Amino acid sequence: MKSYENIFISSLTTMRIGGIARHVLEIENEKDIPEAYRFASAYWYPTYIVSGGANTIGRDEGLDGVILLNRLRGFEDKDGVITAKAGESWDNIVQYACSKGYTGIEALSCIPGLIGAAPAQNIGAYGQDLSQVFKSAVAYDTATDKLITLEKKDFQFGYRKSIMNTTMKGRFFITSVTIELKKGQMQRPFYNSMEKYIEDFGCTDFSPTGVREIVSNIRKDKLPDPREKASSGSFFKNVYLDPLEAEKCQEKGYPVIRGKDGDKINAAWFIEQCGFKGQLLYGMRVNPRAPLVLINESAGTYANLARARGLITSTVYDKFGFWLEQEPIEIINTKNRGASL
C-alpha cells in the first residue's frame, strides 16, 4: 500500500475541482484494505473510495480524512462469466467482451471509470444498464471486518442507484465484480440517437463490436473526453415520472420517453428549454452538444460549480416544477464514512 499526504482532490477527479485531502492511500491488494480502514478509524478520519474519479467531485475545503484509491487489477473470463478486480477500467472490459462476441454491455462503451464503481450507481446508457448482466461482487465489509459476496438482489438496483450510494453508502469496499454475458447482439429498434446515426452513416453491423463503434462515435461527438476537458460526464440525472406526471407532461407537449424501466424526460431537454445550452455559468460551460454535461472551463472552485448548478436547477424548477438531481457524488468533510466513485 502506498501512502501520500496533502494531495489535491482536483488531481484525483475528472472535474478537477477540490481542495487538499490529508491522506491518500493506494490499495494494491486485498490485504491493504483492513489496514487502511484501521488507520482511518484510529484517528476518526472519514474515508472515501475513489476509483477513476469520473463520478466524484471535491469541495474547496478538501478532506480532513482518507481517500482510498482502488488499484486492484486483473480479470478472468469463463465462457462469458467475467470476474474483474475492481480497479480494472470499465471500458477495457467492454472492449474485451465485444471482441469475444459477448452482448450485454456494448451500449455502455466509453463510460469512464473503473468496474468497481459501476454497480454503485448502476451505470447505464442506450437501453442497457449494469443490473441486466450483474451477477455478484466481492466486497470488504467495514462492519464485520470480512470479505463477503453480495448477490444481485443485495444491491437493490434502481435508476443510477444501489445500496452502495444510498442505504449502505460507505460500508463496503468492492474488490471484484462478476458479470454474466452471452453470445449474440442487441435487437432493434435502438435509442433514437443510435437509429439516427445508423441512418446517417448506413450502418449494417449490429454485432457487439459494431454497436460499440456506433456508441463510441456518438459519445465522442457529444461528450467531452475528461482527459481533455474537465467534466464529470453526465452531471444531471434524467427525470423519471409517475404515470400521472407522464400523462400531464405529454398533454403539455413535453418529450416523454416511455420505457420498460419507467417514463422519463431527458434532463438535457429541460436545460435547453431554459436557454442554458452552450452558456458559460460561473466558469462552467453547459455542453452545447449534450446540455446535461457541465465542463469546467474556468470555474476553478466548487463554489462556482455550486452557483452554476443552483442557477440551472432553480430555473428548471421555476419553469417546469421538477428539480434536477445531481449525478456525481461529493467528497464531504464529515466524521461519517462516505463512498465515492
KEFIMI-987609 format. One record per residue (C-alpha): residue number from 0; residue in three letters; chain; x, z, y. Coordinates in steps of 0.001 Angstrom, whole numbers, plus 500000, padded with zeros to 6 digits. Each point is the difference from the previous one (the first is absolute). Layout:
nr->NUM&rest->ALA&kette->A&c1->X&c3->Z&c2->Y .
...
This chain:
nr->0&rest->MET&kette->A&c1->500000&c3->500000&c2->500000 .
nr->1&rest->LYS&kette->A&c1->501331&c3->499021&c2->503396 .
nr->2&rest->SER&kette->A&c1->499310&c3->502204&c2->502997 .
nr->3&rest->TYR&kette->A&c1->499935&c3->499130&c2->503699 .
nr->4&rest->GLU&kette->A&c1->499204&c3->501965&c2->503146 .
nr->5&rest->ASN&kette->A&c1->498467&c3->499064&c2->503352 .
nr->6&rest->ILE&kette->A&c1->498841&c3->496483&c2->499140 .
nr->7&rest->PHE&kette->A&c1->497615&c3->498085&c2->502256 .
nr->8&rest->ILE&kette->A&c1->496718&c3->499335&c2->498214 .
nr->9&rest->SER&kette->A&c1->499894&c3->496702&c2->501891 .
nr->10&rest->SER&kette->A&c1->502902&c3->498825&c2->497816 .
nr->11&rest->LEU&kette->A&c1->498000&c3->500710&c2->496812 .
nr->12&rest->THR&kette->A&c1->496713&c3->498296&c2->500899 .
nr->13&rest->THR&kette->A&c1->499067&c3->496416&c2->500801 .
nr->14&rest->MET&kette->A&c1->498105&c3->500919&c2->503191 .
nr->15&rest->ARG&kette->A&c1->503336&c3->501391&c2->501287 .
nr->16&rest->ILE&kette->A&c1->498467&c3->502951&c2->501775 .
nr->17&rest->GLY&kette->A&c1->500709&c3->503676&c2->499487 .
nr->18&rest->GLY&kette->A&c1->502334&c3->502811&c2->500987 .
nr->19&rest->ILE&kette->A&c1->502607&c3->501833&c2->497954 .
nr->20&rest->ALA&kette->A&c1->499420&c3->501329&c2->496475 .
nr->21&rest->ARG&kette->A&c1->502056&c3->503109&c2->499350 .
nr->22&rest->HIS&kette->A&c1->500748&c3->499140&c2->496371 .
nr->23&rest->VAL&kette->A&c1->499822&c3->496779&c2->497986 .
nr->24&rest->LEU&kette->A&c1->500587&c3->500078&c2->496235 .
nr->25&rest->GLU&kette->A&c1->500426&c3->496900&c2->497812 .
nr->26&rest->ILE&kette->A&c1->498404&c3->500512&c2->496585 .
nr->27&rest->GLU&kette->A&c1->502092&c3->497984&c2->497538 .
nr->28&rest->ASN&kette->A&c1->498808&c3->501487&c2->496701 .
nr->29&rest->GLU&kette->A&c1->497182&c3->502208&c2->498793 .
nr->30&rest->LYS&kette->A&c1->502215&c3->503093&c2->499846 .
nr->31&rest->ASP&kette->A&c1->500409&c3->499814&c2->503782 .
nr->32&rest->ILE&kette->A&c1->496303&c3->500545&c2->500631 .
nr->33&rest->PRO&kette->A&c1->499554&c3->503722&c2->499165 .
nr->34&rest->GLU&kette->A&c1->503304&c3->500758&c2->501698 .
nr->35&rest->ALA&kette->A&c1->498811&c3->498287&c2->503186 .
nr->36&rest->TYR&kette->A&c1->496716&c3->501923&c2->500029 .
nr->37&rest->ARG&kette->A&c1->501754&c3->503307&c2->499317 .
nr->38&rest->PHE&kette->A&c1->502236&c3->499363&c2->502988 .
nr->39&rest->ALA&kette->A&c1->496995&c3->499269&c2->502214 .
nr->40&rest->SER&kette->A&c1->498077&c3->503044&c2->498746 .
nr->41&rest->ALA&kette->A&c1->502930&c3->502341&c2->500614 .
nr->42&rest->TYR&kette->A&c1->499809&c3->499219&c2->503733 .
nr->43&rest->TRP&kette->A&c1->496228&c3->499417&c2->500196 .
nr->44&rest->TYR&kette->A&c1->500615&c3->496396&c2->500927 .
nr->45&rest->PRO&kette->A&c1->497171&c3->497462&c2->499772 .
nr->46&rest->THR&kette->A&c1->500835&c3->496980&c2->497838 .
nr->47&rest->TYR&kette->A&c1->499074&c3->496350&c2->500368 .
nr->48&rest->ILE&kette->A&c1->500655&c3->497237&c2->497493 .
nr->49&rest->VAL&kette->A&c1->501076&c3->496684&c2->501477 .
nr->50&rest->SER&kette->A&c1->500275&c3->496958&c2->497772 .
nr->51&rest->GLY&kette->A&c1->500463&c3->496757&c2->501903 .
nr->52&rest->GLY&kette->A&c1->498710&c3->501480&c2->503255 .
nr->53&rest->ALA&kette->A&c1->497542&c3->497127&c2->500441 .
nr->54&rest->ASN&kette->A&c1->496918&c3->502203&c2->500160 .
nr->55&rest->THR&kette->A&c1->501536&c3->502955&c2->501799 .
nr->56&rest->ILE&kette->A&c1->500269&c3->500902&c2->503671 .
nr->57&rest->GLY&kette->A&c1->502155&c3->502701&c2->501552 .
nr->58&rest->ARG&kette->A&c1->499066&c3->502027&c2->503051 .
nr->59&rest->ASP&kette->A&c1->502201&c3->500576&c2->503023 .
nr->60&rest->GLU&kette->A&c1->500641&c3->503671&c2->499154 .
nr->61&rest->GLY&kette->A&c1->501542&c3->498990&c2->496667 .
nr->62&rest->LEU&kette->A&c1->499845&c3->502332&c2->497009 .
nr->63&rest->ASP&kette->A&c1->501426&c3->503472&c2->499606 .
nr->64&rest->GLY&kette->A&c1->499943&c3->499519&c2->496278 .
nr->65&rest->VAL&kette->A&c1->501072&c3->497754&c2->497145 .
nr->66&rest->ILE&kette->A&c1->499421&c3->496300&c2->499397 .
nr->67&rest->LEU&kette->A&c1->500420&c3->498917&c2->496382 .
nr->68&rest->LEU&kette->A&c1->501088&c3->496402&c2->499477 .
nr->69&rest->ASN&kette->A&c1->498943&c3->498559&c2->496657 .
nr->70&rest->ARG&kette->A&c1->502967&c3->498146&c2->498484 .
nr->71&rest->LEU&kette->A&c1->498906&c3->499943&c2->496340 .
nr->72&rest->ARG&kette->A&c1->500632&c3->496512&c2->498592 .
nr->73&rest->GLY&kette->A&c1->499291&c3->497906&c2->496899 .
nr->74&rest->PHE&kette->A&c1->497035&c3->498588&c2->498053 .
nr->75&rest->GLU&kette->A&c1->499016&c3->498819&c2->496534 .
nr->76&rest->ASP&kette->A&c1->497395&c3->497550&c2->498741 .
nr->77&rest->LYS&kette->A&c1->498198&c3->500317&c2->496669 .
nr->78&rest->ASP&kette->A&c1->497731&c3->496958&c2->499709 .
nr->79&rest->GLY&kette->A&c1->498571&c3->500417&c2->503484 .
nr->80&rest->VAL&kette->A&c1->500045&c3->503785&c2->500102 .
nr->81&rest->ILE&kette->A&c1->502566&c3->500514&c2->502730 .
nr->82&rest->THR&kette->A&c1->501451&c3->503422&c2->500724 .
nr->83&rest->ALA&kette->A&c1->502066&c3->500151&c2->503163 .
nr->84&rest->LYS&kette->A&c1->501911&c3->502830&c2->501599 .
nr->85&rest->ALA&kette->A&c1->498386&c3->500951&c2->503296 .
nr->86&rest->GLY&kette->A&c1->502905&c3->498779&c2->502124 .
nr->87&rest->GLU&kette->A&c1->499659&c3->496391&c2->498837 .
nr->88&rest->SER&kette->A&c1->498907&c3->497426&c2->502579 .
nr->89&rest->TRP&kette->A&c1->496324&c3->499186&c2->499559 .
nr->90&rest->ASP&kette->A&c1->500483&c3->496320&c2->500773 .
nr->91&rest->ASN&kette->A&c1->502843&c3->499715&c2->497500 .
nr->92&rest->ILE&kette->A&c1->497596&c3->501190&c2->497308 .
nr->93&rest->VAL&kette->A&c1->497398&c3->497458&c2->501157 .
nr->94&rest->GLN&kette->A&c1->502574&c3->497214&c2->499922 .
nr->95&rest->TYR&kette->A&c1->501066&c3->500960&c2->496487 .
nr->96&rest->ALA&kette->A&c1->496403&c3->500206&c2->498752 .
nr->97&rest->CYS&kette->A&c1->499154&c3->496583&c2->501411 .
nr->98&rest->SER&kette->A&c1->503104&c3->498455&c2->498427 .
nr->99&rest->LYS&kette->A&c1->498746&c3->501229&c2->496625 .
nr->100&rest->GLY&kette->A&c1->496511&c3->498572&c2->500542 .
nr->101&rest->TYR&kette->A&c1->498319&c3->503397&c2->500382 .
nr->102&rest->THR&kette->A&c1->496900&c3->500133&c2->502181 .
nr->103&rest->GLY&kette->A&c1->498607&c3->503022&c2->501836 .
nr->104&rest->ILE&kette->A&c1->502353&c3->500551&c2->502935 .
nr->105&rest->GLU&kette->A&c1->500919&c3->496499&c2->501251 .
nr->106&rest->ALA&kette->A&c1->497712&c3->500363&c2->503028 .
nr->107&rest->LEU&kette->A&c1->501952&c3->503140&c2->500923 .
nr->108&rest->SER&kette->A&c1->503141&c3->497978&c2->500687 .
nr->109&rest->CYS&kette->A&c1->502203&c3->500843&c2->502988 .
nr->110&rest->ILE&kette->A&c1->498527&c3->503450&c2->500554 .
nr->111&rest->PRO&kette->A&c1->502971&c3->502061&c2->501205 .
nr->112&rest->GLY&kette->A&c1->501002&c3->503312&c2->498485 .
nr->113&rest->LEU&kette->A&c1->500757&c3->501504&c2->496619 .
nr->114&rest->ILE&kette->A&c1->497832&c3->500223&c2->496908 .
nr->115&rest->GLY&kette->A&c1->499890&c3->503790&c2->500148 .
nr->116&rest->ALA&kette->A&c1->498004&c3->499791&c2->503220 .
nr->117&rest->ALA&kette->A&c1->497591&c3->497368&c2->498690 .
nr->118&rest->PRO&kette->A&c1->497552&c3->502309&c2->498179 .
nr->119&rest->ALA&kette->A&c1->499948&c3->502530&c2->502827 .
nr->120&rest->GLN&kette->A&c1->498096&c3->497608&c2->502261 .
nr->121&rest->ASN&kette->A&c1->498703&c3->497687&c2->497272 .
nr->122&rest->ILE&kette->A&c1->501531&c3->496917&c2->501588 .
nr->123&rest->GLY&kette->A&c1->497835&c3->496904&c2->499994 .
nr->124&rest->ALA&kette->A&c1->499643&c3->496485&c2->501368 .
nr->125&rest->TYR&kette->A&c1->498037&c3->496795&c2->499380 .
nr->126&rest->GLY&kette->A&c1->497705&c3->501478&c2->497363 .
nr->127&rest->GLN&kette->A&c1->502550&c3->501931&c2->497982 .
nr->128&rest->ASP&kette->A&c1->501014&c3->503650&c2->500264 .
nr->129&rest->LEU&kette->A&c1->502254&c3->502254&c2->498003 .
nr->130&rest->SER&kette->A&c1->497190&c3->501982&c2->498374 .
nr->131&rest->GLN&kette->A&c1->498959&c3->496882&c2->498060 .
nr->132&rest->VAL&kette->A&c1->503282&c3->499967&c2->498034 .
nr->133&rest->PHE&kette->A&c1->501169&c3->503615&c2->500307 .
nr->134&rest->LYS&kette->A&c1->500560&c3->501837&c2->496719 .
nr->135&rest->SER&kette->A&c1->501864&c3->503230&c2->500812 .
nr->136&rest->ALA&kette->A&c1->502748&c3->501675&c2->501986 .
nr->137&rest->VAL&kette->A&c1->502556&c3->502676&c2->499264 .
nr->138&rest->ALA&kette->A&c1->500395&c3->502513&c2->502799 .
nr->139&rest->TYR&kette->A&c1->501740&c3->503253&c2->500787 .
nr->140&rest->ASP&kette->A&c1->497344&c3->502641&c2->500685 .
nr->141&rest->THR&kette->A&c1->501175&c3->502418&c2->502685 .
nr->142&rest->ALA&kette->A&c1->497312&c3->502486&c2->498960 .
nr->143&rest->THR&kette->A&c1->501298&c3->500366&c2->496424 .
nr->144&rest->ASP&kette->A&c1->503629&c3->498840&c2->500407 .
nr->145&rest->LYS&kette->A&c1->499471&c3->497496&c2->497166 .
nr->146&rest->LEU&kette->A&c1->499853&c3->496256&c2->499395 .
nr->147&rest->ILE&kette->A&c1->496491&c3->498959&c2->499016 .
nr->148&rest->THR&kette->A&c1->498165&c3->496779&c2->499192 .
nr->149&rest->LEU&kette->A&c1->497055&c3->499065&c2->502208 .
nr->150&rest->GLU&kette->A&c1->497462&c3->497528&c2->498609 .
nr->151&rest->LYS&kette->A&c1->497946&c3->497540&c2->502033 .
nr->152&rest->LYS&kette->A&c1->496984&c3->502305&c2->500152 .
nr->153&rest->ASP&kette->A&c1->502144&c3->502762&c2->501454 .
nr->154&rest->PHE&kette->A&c1->500775&c3->497936&c2->503107 .
nr->155&rest->GLN&kette->A&c1->496341&c3->499606&c2->501071 .
nr->156&rest->PHE&kette->A&c1->500763&c3->496641&c2->501579 .
nr->157&rest->GLY&kette->A&c1->498014&c3->498699&c2->502950 .
nr->158&rest->TYR&kette->A&c1->500581&c3->497612&c2->502880 .
nr->159&rest->ARG&kette->A&c1->503590&c3->500689&c2->501114 .
nr->160&rest->LYS&kette->A&c1->499870&c3->503481&c2->498578 .
nr->161&rest->SER&kette->A&c1->500633&c3->502220&c2->497008 .
nr->162&rest->ILE&kette->A&c1->500613&c3->503686&c2->499458 .
nr->163&rest->MET&kette->A&c1->503561&c3->499371&c2->501198 .
nr->164&rest->ASN&kette->A&c1->498925&c3->499477&c2->503602 .
nr->165&rest->THR&kette->A&c1->496861&c3->502161&c2->499987 .
nr->166&rest->THR&kette->A&c1->499238&c3->503100&c2->497909 .
nr->167&rest->MET&kette->A&c1->503453&c3->500379&c2->498381 .
nr->168&rest->LYS&kette->A&c1->502178&c3->498731&c2->502822 .
nr->169&rest->GLY&kette->A&c1->503542&c3->501304&c2->499640 .
nr->170&rest->ARG&kette->A&c1->499587&c3->501579&c2->496575 .
nr->171&rest->PHE&kette->A&c1->501601&c3->497245&c2->497912 .
nr->172&rest->PHE&kette->A&c1->503205&c3->497981&c2->500078 .
nr->173&rest->ILE&kette->A&c1->499387&c3->496823&c2->498011 .
nr->174&rest->THR&kette->A&c1->502959&c3->499036&c2->497814 .
nr->175&rest->SER&kette->A&c1->498585&c3->496943&c2->498209 .
nr->176&rest->VAL&kette->A&c1->496916&c3->497791&c2->499930 .
nr->177&rest->THR&kette->A&c1->498544&c3->498059&c2->497065 .
nr->178&rest->ILE&kette->A&c1->497779&c3->496969&c2->500508 .
nr->179&rest->GLU&kette->A&c1->498331&c3->497834&c2->497358 .
nr->180&rest->LEU&kette->A&c1->499903&c3->496238&c2->500542 .
nr->181&rest->LYS&kette->A&c1->498939&c3->497050&c2->497880 .
nr->182&rest->LYS&kette->A&c1->500714&c3->496300&c2->499779 .
nr->183&rest->GLY&kette->A&c1->497648&c3->497833&c2->502008 .
nr->184&rest->GLN&kette->A&c1->499109&c3->499161&c2->503580 .
nr->185&rest->MET&kette->A&c1->497628&c3->500940&c2->502812 .
nr->186&rest->GLN&kette->A&c1->496683&c3->498211&c2->500062 .
nr->187&rest->ARG&kette->A&c1->498516&c3->498237&c2->502999 .
nr->188&rest->PRO&kette->A&c1->498384&c3->500373&c2->502437 .
nr->189&rest->PHE&kette->A&c1->502776&c3->501893&c2->501769 .
nr->190&rest->TYR&kette->A&c1->499891&c3->501722&c2->503389 .
nr->191&rest->ASN&kette->A&c1->499139&c3->497691&c2->502897 .
nr->192&rest->SER&kette->A&c1->503537&c3->499933&c2->501384 .
nr->193&rest->MET&kette->A&c1->501346&c3->498994&c2->496585 .
nr->194&rest->GLU&kette->A&c1->497347&c3->497311&c2->499533 .
nr->195&rest->LYS&kette->A&c1->500784&c3->498601&c2->503456 .
nr->196&rest->TYR&kette->A&c1->503714&c3->499876&c2->499196 .
nr->197&rest->ILE&kette->A&c1->499253&c3->498233&c2->496699 .
nr->198&rest->GLU&kette->A&c1->497851&c3->497435&c2->501794 .
nr->199&rest->ASP&kette->A&c1->502517&c3->499447&c2->502797 .
nr->200&rest->PHE&kette->A&c1->502984&c3->499547&c2->497697 .
nr->201&rest->GLY&kette->A&c1->498342&c3->498544&c2->496911 .
nr->202&rest->CYS&kette->A&c1->501126&c3->502754&c2->497630 .
nr->203&rest->THR&kette->A&c1->499204&c3->499544&c2->496321 .
nr->204&rest->ASP&kette->A&c1->502196&c3->502632&c2->498332 .
nr->205&rest->PHE&kette->A&c1->498076&c3->503262&c2->499583 .
nr->206&rest->SER&kette->A&c1->502338&c3->501567&c2->497487 .
nr->207&rest->PRO&kette->A&c1->501397&c3->503423&c2->501000 .
nr->208&rest->THR&kette->A&c1->503036&c3->498245&c2->501479 .
nr->209&rest->GLY&kette->A&c1->497811&c3->497524&c2->501858 .
nr->210&rest->VAL&kette->A&c1->497760&c3->502707&c2->501451 .
nr->211&rest->ARG&kette->A&c1->503075&c3->502022&c2->500948 .
nr->212&rest->GLU&kette->A&c1->501286&c3->497032&c2->501980 .
nr->213&rest->ILE&kette->A&c1->496638&c3->499535&c2->501753 .
nr->214&rest->VAL&kette->A&c1->499706&c3->503683&c2->500924 .
nr->215&rest->SER&kette->A&c1->503637&c3->500225&c2->501053 .
nr->216&rest->ASN&kette->A&c1->499638&c3->497054&c2->502364 .
nr->217&rest->ILE&kette->A&c1->496783&c3->501370&c2->501501 .
nr->218&rest->ARG&kette->A&c1->501564&c3->503410&c2->500569 .
nr->219&rest->LYS&kette->A&c1->503171&c3->498543&c2->501498 .
nr->220&rest->ASP&kette->A&c1->497875&c3->497998&c2->502433 .
nr->221&rest->LYS&kette->A&c1->497849&c3->502951&c2->501063 .
nr->222&rest->LEU&kette->A&c1->502006&c3->503157&c2->499454 .
nr->223&rest->PRO&kette->A&c1->503369&c3->500839&c2->501556 .
nr->224&rest->ASP&kette->A&c1->502939&c3->500752&c2->497726 .
nr->225&rest->PRO&kette->A&c1->500737&c3->503700&c2->500717 .
nr->226&rest->ARG&kette->A&c1->503703&c3->499248&c2->499638 .
nr->227&rest->GLU&kette->A&c1->499715&c3->497752&c2->503038 .
nr->228&rest->LYS&kette->A&c1->497141&c3->501558&c2->501997 .
nr->229&rest->ALA&kette->A&c1->499261&c3->503713&c2->499913 .
nr->230&rest->SER&kette->A&c1->496572&c3->500643&c2->498516 .
nr->231&rest->SER&kette->A&c1->498195&c3->501885&c2->497245 .
nr->232&rest->GLY&kette->A&c1->498117&c3->497017&c2->498649 .
nr->233&rest->SER&kette->A&c1->496245&c3->500472&c2->500207 .
nr->234&rest->PHE&kette->A&c1->499556&c3->502824&c2->502488 .
nr->235&rest->PHE&kette->A&c1->496208&c3->500266&c2->499844 .
nr->236&rest->LYS&kette->A&c1->497788&c3->500199&c2->496923 .
nr->237&rest->ASN&kette->A&c1->497043&c3->497695&c2->499611 .
nr->238&rest->VAL&kette->A&c1->496603&c3->501551&c2->500737 .
nr->239&rest->TYR&kette->A&c1->497864&c3->500590&c2->496904 .
nr->240&rest->LEU&kette->A&c1->496241&c3->500158&c2->500478 .
nr->241&rest->ASP&kette->A&c1->497141&c3->501670&c2->498230 .
nr->242&rest->PRO&kette->A&c1->497069&c3->497684&c2->499095 .
nr->243&rest->LEU&kette->A&c1->498002&c3->500830&c2->503132 .
nr->244&rest->GLU&kette->A&c1->503003&c3->499475&c2->502273 .
nr->245&rest->ALA&kette->A&c1->500768&c3->496698&c2->498286 .
nr->246&rest->GLU&kette->A&c1->496436&c3->498796&c2->500517 .
nr->247&rest->LYS&kette->A&c1->499979&c3->500965&c2->503673 .
nr->248&rest->CYS&kette->A&c1->503395&c3->498404&c2->500604 .
nr->249&rest->GLN&kette->A&c1->498889&c3->496756&c2->498394 .
nr->250&rest->GLU&kette->A&c1->496901&c3->499963&c2->502212 .
nr->251&rest->LYS&kette->A&c1->502323&c3->500248&c2->503011 .
nr->252&rest->GLY&kette->A&c1->502084&c3->497081&c2->498733 .
nr->253&rest->TYR&kette->A&c1->503060&c3->502043&c2->499067 .
nr->254&rest->PRO&kette->A&c1->502177&c3->498432&c2->497251 .
nr->255&rest->VAL&kette->A&c1->499102&c3->502314&c2->497110 .
nr->256&rest->ILE&kette->A&c1->501960&c3->499265&c2->496843 .
nr->257&rest->ARG&kette->A&c1->498067&c3->500778&c2->496837 .
nr->258&rest->GLY&kette->A&c1->502062&c3->501040&c2->497015 .
nr->259&rest->LYS&kette->A&c1->499848&c3->501826&c2->496697 .
nr->260&rest->ASP&kette->A&c1->502036&c3->502821&c2->501529 .
nr->261&rest->GLY&kette->A&c1->497593&c3->500359&c2->502924 .
nr->262&rest->ASP&kette->A&c1->498976&c3->498301&c2->503227 .
nr->263&rest->LYS&kette->A&c1->502493&c3->499907&c2->502846 .
nr->264&rest->ILE&kette->A&c1->500997&c3->498507&c2->503324 .
nr->265&rest->ASN&kette->A&c1->503649&c3->499194&c2->500592 .
nr->266&rest->ALA&kette->A&c1->501606&c3->502298&c2->502566 .
nr->267&rest->ALA&kette->A&c1->501674&c3->496949&c2->501536 .
nr->268&rest->TRP&kette->A&c1->496593&c3->498605&c2->501035 .
nr->269&rest->PHE&kette->A&c1->499100&c3->503119&c2->501986 .
nr->270&rest->ILE&kette->A&c1->503389&c3->499995&c2->501733 .
nr->271&rest->GLU&kette->A&c1->499757&c3->496320&c2->500887 .
nr->272&rest->GLN&kette->A&c1->496448&c3->500397&c2->501318 .
nr->273&rest->CYS&kette->A&c1->501270&c3->502694&c2->502366 .
nr->274&rest->GLY&kette->A&c1->502560&c3->497606&c2->501452 .
nr->275&rest->PHE&kette->A&c1->503131&c3->501690&c2->498670 .
nr->276&rest->LYS&kette->A&c1->501313&c3->497116&c2->497885 .
nr->277&rest->GLY&kette->A&c1->503529&c3->499174&c2->501159 .
nr->278&rest->GLN&kette->A&c1->499992&c3->502697&c2->502691 .
nr->279&rest->LEU&kette->A&c1->502966&c3->502282&c2->500732 .
nr->280&rest->LEU&kette->A&c1->498745&c3->503588&c2->500206 .
nr->281&rest->TYR&kette->A&c1->502523&c3->502681&c2->500953 .
nr->282&rest->GLY&kette->A&c1->502732&c3->497976&c2->498316 .
nr->283&rest->MET&kette->A&c1->497978&c3->499300&c2->496848 .
nr->284&rest->ARG&kette->A&c1->499089&c3->496358&c2->499455 .
nr->285&rest->VAL&kette->A&c1->496672&c3->499317&c2->498307 .
nr->286&rest->ASN&kette->A&c1->501043&c3->497270&c2->497604 .
nr->287&rest->PRO&kette->A&c1->498447&c3->496705&c2->501183 .
nr->288&rest->ARG&kette->A&c1->499803&c3->498703&c2->496413 .
nr->289&rest->ALA&kette->A&c1->498616&c3->503177&c2->498375 .
nr->290&rest->PRO&kette->A&c1->498656&c3->502459&c2->502582 .
nr->291&rest->LEU&kette->A&c1->499844&c3->502945&c2->497595 .
nr->292&rest->VAL&kette->A&c1->503831&c3->500010&c2->500149 .
nr->293&rest->LEU&kette->A&c1->501819&c3->501756&c2->502848 .
nr->294&rest->ILE&kette->A&c1->503559&c3->498909&c2->500796 .
nr->295&rest->ASN&kette->A&c1->502372&c3->502391&c2->501718 .
nr->296&rest->GLU&kette->A&c1->501562&c3->497732&c2->502606 .
nr->297&rest->SER&kette->A&c1->500947&c3->502612&c2->502574 .
nr->298&rest->ALA&kette->A&c1->497876&c3->503097&c2->499401 .
nr->299&rest->GLY&kette->A&c1->503023&c3->502092&c2->499103 .
nr->300&rest->THR&kette->A&c1->498019&c3->503191&c2->499420 .
nr->301&rest->TYR&kette->A&c1->497139&c3->501300&c2->497911 .
nr->302&rest->ALA&kette->A&c1->498276&c3->501014&c2->503228 .
nr->303&rest->ASN&kette->A&c1->499716&c3->496350&c2->501020 .
nr->304&rest->LEU&kette->A&c1->498771&c3->499022&c2->496559 .
nr->305&rest->ALA&kette->A&c1->497336&c3->502703&c2->500238 .
nr->306&rest->ARG&kette->A&c1->498893&c3->498679&c2->503403 .
nr->307&rest->ALA&kette->A&c1->499649&c3->496461&c2->498637 .
nr->308&rest->ARG&kette->A&c1->498128&c3->501220&c2->496936 .
nr->309&rest->GLY&kette->A&c1->497686&c3->502152&c2->502092 .
nr->310&rest->LEU&kette->A&c1->499149&c3->497142&c2->502336 .
nr->311&rest->ILE&kette->A&c1->499150&c3->497689&c2->497110 .
nr->312&rest->THR&kette->A&c1->497973&c3->502483&c2->497967 .
nr->313&rest->SER&kette->A&c1->498021&c3->501375&c2->502940 .
nr->314&rest->THR&kette->A&c1->499178&c3->496515&c2->501272 .
nr->315&rest->VAL&kette->A&c1->498825&c3->498873&c2->496563 .
nr->316&rest->TYR&kette->A&c1->497846&c3->503123&c2->499675 .
nr->317&rest->ASP&kette->A&c1->498471&c3->499597&c2->503439 .
nr->318&rest->LYS&kette->A&c1->499098&c3->496375&c2->499285 .
nr->319&rest->PHE&kette->A&c1->499033&c3->500115&c2->496307 .
nr->320&rest->GLY&kette->A&c1->499528&c3->503654&c2->499008 .
nr->321&rest->PHE&kette->A&c1->502709&c3->499994&c2->497299 .
nr->322&rest->TRP&kette->A&c1->503255&c3->501946&c2->500034 .
nr->323&rest->LEU&kette->A&c1->502972&c3->498075&c2->498640 .
nr->324&rest->GLU&kette->A&c1->502079&c3->502094&c2->497619 .
nr->325&rest->GLN&kette->A&c1->503788&c3->499882&c2->500004 .
nr->326&rest->GLU&kette->A&c1->501636&c3->498953&c2->496737 .
nr->327&rest->PRO&kette->A&c1->503619&c3->501267&c2->500337 .
nr->328&rest->ILE&kette->A&c1->500681&c3->503659&c2->499288 .
nr->329&rest->GLU&kette->A&c1->501780&c3->502109&c2->502608 .
nr->330&rest->ILE&kette->A&c1->502860&c3->502444&c2->499547 .
nr->331&rest->ILE&kette->A&c1->498795&c3->503166&c2->501698 .
nr->332&rest->ASN&kette->A&c1->501822&c3->503255&c2->500617 .
nr->333&rest->THR&kette->A&c1->498124&c3->502567&c2->497925 .
nr->334&rest->LYS&kette->A&c1->500718&c3->502729&c2->497515 .
nr->335&rest->ASN&kette->A&c1->497602&c3->498284&c2->497586 .
nr->336&rest->ARG&kette->A&c1->501482&c3->497277&c2->497868 .
nr->337&rest->GLY&kette->A&c1->499015&c3->496431&c2->500641 .
nr->338&rest->ALA&kette->A&c1->500664&c3->496699&c2->498310 .
nr->339&rest->SER&kette->A&c1->500726&c3->496644&c2->501538 .
nr->340&rest->LEU&kette->A&c1->500601&c3->496575&c2->498641 .
